[in-house]
């Protein structure tokens, strides 16, 4: 008889840690005291900083937690369950920010789509490596998440010191994209920013389709070997 696989685990611990991360981010970015002159201009820098902290949690904290744990029997399903819980928290945080910023709904939607796209890519890295016990794939997945998160700021920093023109790469990575979109005020996102978001979401969808195809192929190969 084939061994029974353990059931999916509800990410209760992950939800608690994510909530703590959001609370600490709120305290560090916005504090407990109202500004002297409450306005969208006063609140927006803190809101942007909080969203950047949330992006770091999704791109670094979440992968680091999952990739340091024991292999899971259902890496794809477990990661999708994590994504559902984390992205639900993202919606609770992002959309109420319109009350204290000048962002119109379309700009808020662009920020939300950016966070979702990069979270899906990080999730693809997690799902591709948490099913194996070897350190190599897990290390590569963590390095990929680090690169996706910090490549944009590193290139921008290099551009400042070398005099290079890196404006075309301003939206490369979640931190640069959120920072750029958060500075737009009440204007809608530009066509170029929507182009970046479309490419990001397309890359995320392709990554998950590739994971599904590889998973189905792997199951077929295992079935043929067992026969």
N, C-alpha and C positions, 0 to 999 in steps of 0.2 A: 504493500500500500504506500502511495506517496505520502511524504510527511506533510502534515497540515501547517500551512503558513500562519504566522501570527496575524491577528486582525489589524486594521488601520488604527492608529492611535490619534485621538483627538488632540490637537495642539494646545492644550490648556496652558502648559508652561510657557509656550511661545507667546500666547496671547497676553499672559501676565507680564512677561518680560517686555513685550512690545508696548504695553500700556505704561509701564514704568519708564521706558525710554521716552515716550511721548510727554509724560508729565515732567520729567527732568528737562527735556528739550524746551518745553513751554516756560519753565521757571528760568532757565538760562537765557532764553531768547527774549521773552516778554516781561518776566519778573512778576511780582505781586502788586506792584504799585502802578496806578494810572499815570501817564505822562502829564506834565503840567498843562499842556494844551492838546487834549485828545483830538486826533485827526487821522485821516488815512495816511498822510505823509509821515506822521509820528509812528504809526503802528507798522507800516509796510516793511521797513528794514528788519524788525524783529520777527515778523511773520515769515519773511524770506529766509532768515537764519534758522527758524524752526523747521521749515520745509527741507532745508539743506541737511539738518541733523537727521530728519526722518529718512532722507535718501541714503545717508551713510548707514543708518540702521538696516535698511533694506538690502543694500549692496554689500555691506561688510559684516554687520552684526548677525543677521540671519544666516548667511552662508557659513560663517565661522562656527555658529552653534550647531548647525546640521552636519557639517563636514567633520566635526570633532566627535560625533556620536557613532554608535555602532551601526553597521549596515542595516538598511531596512529592506523588508521583503518586497515592498511595493514603492519603489522610489518615485515613480511618476505620480501615482495617486496621492502619496503622502505629501509630495511637494505641491500638488494642486490644492490639497486641503489647506496647507499652510498659506498658499497664495490667496485663497478665498478669505481666510481669517484676516490676513494682513491688509489686503486691499479693501476689505470692509472698514477697517480702522482708518485707512487712508481717506476714504470718502467722508468719514465722520470729522476728520481734521480739515481737509482741504476746502470743502464747500462752505462751511460756516465762516471761513476767513474773508469771504466777500463782505461780511458785515463791518469789518474794520479796515478794509483796503478799498482802493478805487478800481479794483479789477472787475470788468464786466463778465457776464457768464461765459462768453467765448474764450476769454483769456484764462479764466479758472479751469475751463474744460481742457485747454491746451496744457496747462500745468499738470492737471490730473492725468491726462493721456500720456504725458512724458514720464511721470512717476510709474504708471502702470506698465508702460513699455519696457523700461529698464528693470523693473521688478520681474517681469516675465523672462527677460534674458538672464537675470541672476538665477531665477528658478530653473531655467533650462540647464544651467551649469550644475545646480544642486541635484536635479533629477538624473543627470547623466553620470554622476559619480557616487552618490550615496548608496547605491546598490552593490558596490564592490568594496571589499575590505582592504584593498591595497592602498598605500599612502600616495603613490604616484598620481593616479587620476584625481584624488581629492586635493592634492597640492596644486595641480594644474588648474583645477576648477577655482580654487581660492585665488590663485594668481590672476586668473581671467577676470574674476569679480573685482579685484583690486585695480586692475588695468582699466576696466570699464568705468570705475568710479573716479579715478584720479588722473586718467590720461589727459582729459581736457584742461584741468588746472595746471598740470605740468607743462603742457604745450604753451598755454597762455603765459606762464611764468618764464619759459625759455624765450618766447617771443618778446617779452618786455626787455630782457637783458641782452638779446641779440639784435634787436631792432627789426625782427622779422614781422611779416604781416600774417597774423593768425586769425584774423577776423572771420575767415571762412570756417574755422574750426571752433567757433565760440559755443556751439551747441553740441560739441562732441563730449558726451558723458552727462550723467544726470545733474551733477553739481553746476556745470556751466550752463546747461539748458534751463534749469530752474532759476538760476541767478539772472539770466538774460530775460526770461519771460516775466520774472517778478519785478523787473525794473520798467516794464512797459506801461504802467499806470492804467488809465482808462481806455487806451487805444486797443483795438483788436490785434492779435498776432499777425505778423507779416506773412506773405506767401512763402518766403524762404523758411520761416520757422515752421509753418505747416508742412512744408516739404520734408524737413528733418523729422518731424513727428510721424509722418506717413512712412518714411523709410524705417524708422525705429520700430513701429508696430509691425511692419511687414517682416523685418528681420526676426522679431520675436515669434511671429506666427510660423515662419519657416523653421526656426530652431525647434519649436515644439512638434511640428509635423515630422521633422527629421528624427526626433526622439521616438515618435510613435512608429515610424517606419522601421527604424533600427530595432526597436523592441519587438515588433511583430516578426521581423526577420530572425531575431535571436530565438524567439519562441519556436519558430518553424524549424530552425536548425537543431534545437534541443530535442524537439519531438522526433525528428528523423534519427537522431543518435540513439534515443531511447528505444525506438523500434528496431 
